[in-house]
Amino acid sequence: MDKFIYNIEQTKLSDIILIDSVKQQLRIESDFTDDDSFIQELIPDATKLAEDYTGQTIALTEFTYTLYNWSGSELTISETPFYSIISLQYKNDLGVMVDIPDEYIVDKKVGSFTLHFDSTVNYKEIVFKFKSGYESSNVPRNIKRAILVKCSDLYDTERGSYSYNAKSIQTFERLLAGSVITRW
């Protein structure tokens, strides 16, 4: 059977940076709230830029992969860092979704993770839900700092990279350089 992914859905579960951290980076008093909604909007934007640059899922995200006519003994997913499995189900002959027994192991790699099944399996439909990314308390410091720098750029465009401030761009890229995932 041919393997193909029919659908991939993703839902961000939380921001990894708190607004108070961004306000501290911007040197804005915590009791000044006029710009809070704008600053709050910058956090996912800066996080997305960091995710795009590194090739990683940074903010904790729930993924749902739906595959049709899947057959094999391994399933490799190119999302990193792997956090946890939520559910792994297949549709039986009666059209009912059934949990796949825990007859597999998860092998975490740089840039992906692989489910190794005990034997070759054949499914007409498989739905795999998992989490990838970091909880806010576990984000590597360099990534958190890069997101704060990018929030500063987006907030204050005169000093930020919009006006081609090369040092700001270099700071963001240098902070993330060790976290870039290269896919072959």
Secondary structure, DSSP 8 states (H G I E B T S, - for coil): ---EEEEEEEEE---SS-HHHHHHHHT--TT--TTHHHHHHHHHHHHHHHHHHHTS--B-EEEEEEEEEEEEEEEEE--SSEEEEEEEEEE-TTS-EEE--S-EEEEEETTEEEEEEEEEEEEEEEEEEEEESB-GGGS-HHHHHHHHHHHHHHH-TTTSGGG--HHHHHHHHHHHGGG-----
